[in-house]
């Protein structure tokens, strides 16, 4: 499973779902909403965090990370 493809499919499905409730008659409002949806306003980029509960102490013994890090 490719998590990036999964995210893109999830966002596209959610966009289609939310757009189904909004069908403005005014062209200027429709254009504005299209630009907001296309700009990703309602689904920001994924948040990547480092969990401070994990450490790198056991990893150097495998030779993957230097002790100086």
Secondary structure, 3 states (H helix, E strand, C coil): CCHHHHHHHHHHHHHHHHHCCCCCCCHHHHHHHHHHHHCCCCCCCCCCCCCCCCCCCCCHHHCCCCCCC
